[in-house]
Amino acid sequence: MKQIFLDVLPLEKAAQLLLMRAASAFEGLDRTETVDVASSGSLITAEPVFARYSSPFYHSSAMDGYAVKFADTFSASEAVPLHLTTGKDAFYVDTGDPLPEGFNAVVMIEDVNIVGDCIEIYQPLTPYQNVRTIGEDIVSTEMIAPMHHRIRPVDMGAMLASGCLKVKVQKKPVVTIIPTGTELITPQQAEKGLKAPEIIEYNSVVLSSMVDELGGLSVRNPIVKDDFEEIKNAIYEASLTSDIVIVNAGSGRGSEDFTAAAINELGELLINGVSIKPGKPFIAGMVNNKPVLGIPGYPVSAYITFQLFARPLIYKYLGLTPEDPDQITAIVSRNMASPMGVDEFIRVKVGVVKDKYVATPISRGAGLLMSVVRADAMLRIPADSEGIKAGSEAKIDLINSISKINNTIVCIGSHDNTLDLLANALKVKHPELSLSSAHVGSMGGLMALKRSEAHICGTHLLDEETGQYNVPYVNKFFTPGEVVLVTLVHRQQGLIVKKGNPKGIKGIEDLVRDDLLFINRQQGSGTRLLLDKNLRERNINPYLIKGYDREEYTHMSVASAVLTGLCDTGMAIYSAAVALDLAFIPIATERYDIAITAELLNTEKISALLDIIRNDKSFREAVERMGGYDTSSMGETV
Amino acid sequence: MKQIFLDVLPLEKAAQLLLMRAASAFEGLDRTETVDVASSGSLITAEPVFARYSSPFYHSSAMDGYAVKFADTFSASEAVPLHLTTGKDAFYVDTGDPLPEGFNAVVMIEDVNIVGDCIEIYQPLTPYQNVRTIGEDIVSTEMIAPMHHRIRPVDMGAMLASGCLKVKVQKKPVVTIIPTGTELITPQQAEKGLKAPEIIEYNSVVLSSMVDELGGLSVRNPIVKDDFEEIKNAIYEASLTSDIVIVNAGSGRGSEDFTAAAINELGELLINGVSIKPGKPFIAGMVNNKPVLGIPGYPVSAYITFQLFARPLIYKYLGLTPEDPDQITAIVSRNMASPMGVDEFIRVKVGVVKDKYVATPISRGAGLLMSVVRADAMLRIPADSEGIKAGSEAKIDLINSISKINNTIVCIGSHDNTLDLLANALKVKHPELSLSSAHVGSMGGLMALKRSEAHICGTHLLDEETGQYNVPYVNKFFTPGEVVLVTLVHRQQGLIVKKGNPKGIKGIEDLVRDDLLFINRQQGSGTRLLLDKNLRERNINPYLIKGYDREEYTHMSVASAVLTGLCDTGMAIYSAAVALDLAFIPIATERYDIAITAELLNTEKISALLDIIRNDKSFREAVERMGGYDTSSMGETV
């Protein structure tokens, strides 16, 4: 195996190079097939479709009534009704019936009087009155659909109506996805449980679904180990049966990244690294005249490089140009620095606050799939920019629809699992509404509310002086009446300890024990304030606690420090213990409120949310079932 | 069979009544099933999905490098590098590898120097530097997706990543479509050819595709004859196996409309007529506690009543609220009167002209499926309005996307099949661009151009005085330089006669023959002007021609008058003869130009179009293959 190093390419250049090479390879393939119109939905026409027959292909009645010759009816009037003999001068026709030869108008049944074997008519008819003439809808030889048109239900109707029963369409490109990685296991294997270093292989499911959504035909291959020969063979085999091959992971430059070398040995390596973030380790080449894409393993990198490189290839195969994503202009709520020379793609949440779209970045890590799950839109900071200043406008590419964004309540602040249950309860009662949360801590949330980036904020800030929750902080940062506080829950804070509590920790007093190593939360956090208050009340000198000076930044990192043996105990909420299956010693309860921008209180979506908080019994029960929560004050305005 | 007449209901009332009854019927059904996440794409969650494991579920390296304990590295500096023994204080890790227990940071491979069995470090590390901590992406117990959420590829990824391998989803509602009509034949039967009064049954294909697109599971039943008992049986059988039944056609009040009576006998008729246009004969009821919808037979009525009544039921079954269609505000280009008390749905073409969206109505007939095929949007004139004035603004519901509309060249004017070929050639070369035509005649087209409703206009107006085409008219209506004329083709006008020319007509001179019946075009039409010029040149007195005073309004209606024996001959273009398989005697050629708003000449889309007209050989050949066209002046500016 020979390691290959090409220059990292700029995005546009890389995309163009790959598309050009793939396009010329596709041109040599027979990419069309003929199918029944009835099974052609969503396929792409491979040639224009022309009407074979006119529709209607005979003059037919547009009404229930009598077919007549309009020239016979000139003399008809209310004063002197005209009599026409049925079966001779007039024939009964239902809607859709053909007119007898030579007949060219229809008088509606409700406009005639039947007198013996005659009908009486009171008004002259005009030529083709109440008649669907030949070709009224479709004229034979006219074009129903051009080439490269995505066939919609109504197009199928028009094709059939005009006698086109088969249609030549573009074949779906076969896209084979090869997951690689020795540590990967299939979802089926994971049913028995997981142990490190196993990772559930899910990228191939995401990628294949995206292929199918775009009109491709995905094939998911079995997982291939990190072995050069095995990967090489898998790529070669796939290149024989596919139009596009995607290798997932193994595209970096680590000791087990073999894709570039494999492509290089089997064919030609075109791209080995692109100056984008995330997604830099993307590689691509041609094997057997088929494009082979090395998509990075981090899920966000995989998602973004698929959109940038695989999607255009699928469109090109189908004869289409990708539609531009829907764009809106939003106000960016934070400074976002970005290195020059790199196209950076930042997932953002978008809220409509005071009739403006506000885009707030979500954590940027390439490993954070949830940042895509939670994103409303993608913001691209181009290579020639050093970033975007807070308050400036930017174009963003929508992931969720505008109407979904308009119907979303944006919650930024401290996270609590209750918010998840609240989001769900909202969806159950109002499927059109969404509650979407970003987790930045209580203080960050209040600041976001202040900057109009959010509609509501989850907060649990203890004021040391007064012992009050949230109110002193709201009073400090907001003008009176600007924000309303509504209590969601009281929740338990406590000491997280290993399962079975092997060191027999009973409470705060034990923290000074010599055999215990503690881990703390950062200064200013609600949990730190709560701990310090508890220590003061018990007259415990914090500096006697081993590890008091070691700080973590989230409940979960405290819990995982306990789990992995970095320490014996730390303070966090009950749900963090549950999440990692650890034991929990309750110490105190704290009030978790929702701060709401007051002027939104009467909007439909906030009213719906408050109604659930105040009156939805099943929501309340679901919260209580989680454990560690007291819902007795739920919905009270503070 | 007892005929039932209920009051015609207003739209909102009818929609609400049906939805309410269907919703309470659906509530009694088990509408959920559990599926593998990998096959859950686009399905709707039936309960919230909570993470089973954290992801990552162990601390893992985010880089290729060495795992260390950050506390060991405090003293490292460029001046005094720190040495750590590999296999004891430092362990090599690839990206994704778990950290050894007690290790909590990773130094990147490129930042160390390997010295024997030690690594040299030049900077202290921070806690968890280059480490993906437990739950960094997903925390066990956190909500991945709420209930009633449409599962996207990234959601599937997040579910699998967090150990959710199965997901409870809403079942797809089974929607059975029963086509009824004695005259209907299947597309397969139509392969052998069509004869009156046969009609190819296509509505069920359109309706079932729409069902499937919305996430339902459509079943297309065989065609049922217009027979009360057979229709009743078909409805009953379908109600046993379906969640929703759709009967197509037979919903009016004609002699063969049995659906209402059948529903009434089998269950309860709720709706028998709705005050909408088109779609008034819509009916609905409950049979076996299943909603049964009688959708009218006219294709536009079928399309609109499906959207208004069937779509909300499918969403309701799935636990969803239909998303509002994307709306834009457009300037309405024509007066549109609409009766009070009726909600009218008008298909419109939308063009971006001078940065404004202009909506132009397409013919309103309920039988014109092509009016839906060609529509960009739907304009609703509510029941409490008498219509919309030209020049006023209206909200329209988009059928095509905004980006498609932005990329569309709007052509209003005289129709010629060459425009279809041009539209296709444009699609072949520029898949993102579209040429969309509305047919209102040359003069109507020039007026549309004048009112900025169109970008280009097809025109063939002969000036009697000068014998010139188009130029005198453009000079009359536009200021100099406002419009550019580009020749598309010269096309043949001639006499259309029955196949085989049974009366042996040779030319204009024969029109005065006693045994011939002629049919004329309306005064002011280009064809009438051309005929009169030819008569004058031959000194023929028009009033000696039998039928000279009978006028038709289109080429196709002249041709169909010949086909159906109303007359022996009439003047029209060659393609009208081809469309109805008639014979043609060429008389003269006329110039067919495209008038283009001058200020658009350099826009991308018009340039692309002109490039095809001027330089695309295969387009030119396709036009010539149609016959009756001379392309020698194609692309010349007049």
Interface residues (C-beta under 8 A of the other chain):
Chain A: D36 V37 A38 G41 S42 P48 F50 Y53 S54 S55 P56 F57 Y58 H59 S60 A62 D64 D94 T95 G96 D97 P98 E101 G102 N104 P127 Y128 R132 T133 I134 G135 E136 D137 I138 V139 S140 T141 E142 M143 I144 A145 P146 M147 H148 H149 R152 P153 V154 D155 M156 G157 A158 M159 L160 A161 G163 L165 G181 E183 P187 Q188 A190 E191 L194 A196 P197 I199 I200 E201 Y202 N203 V205 V206 L207 S209 M210 D212 E213 G252 G254 S255 E256 G297 P299 Y303 G319 L320 T321 E323 D324 D326 G365 G367 L368 L369 M370 V372 V373 S401 I402 S403 K404 N417 D420 L421 A423 N424 L426 K427 V428 H430 P431 E432 S434 E552 M556 S557 S560 L563 T564 G565 L566 S575 V578 A579 L580
Chain B: D36 V37 A38 G41 S42 P48 F50 Y53 S54 S55 P56 F57 Y58 H59 S60 A62 D64 D94 T95 G96 D97 P98 E101 G102 N104 P127 Y128 R132 T133 I134 G135 E136 D137 I138 V139 S140 T141 E142 M143 I144 A145 P146 M147 H148 H149 R152 P153 V154 D155 M156 G157 A158 M159 L160 A161 G163 L165 G181 E183 P187 Q188 A190 E191 L194 A196 P197 I199 I200 E201 Y202 N203 V205 V206 L207 S209 M210 D212 E213 G252 G254 S255 E256 G297 P299 Y303 G319 L320 T321 E323 D324 D326 G365 G367 L368 L369 M370 V372 V373 S401 I402 S403 K404 N417 D420 L421 A423 N424 L426 K427 V428 H430 P431 E432 S434 E552 M556 S557 S560 L563 T564 G565 L566 S575 V578 A579 L580
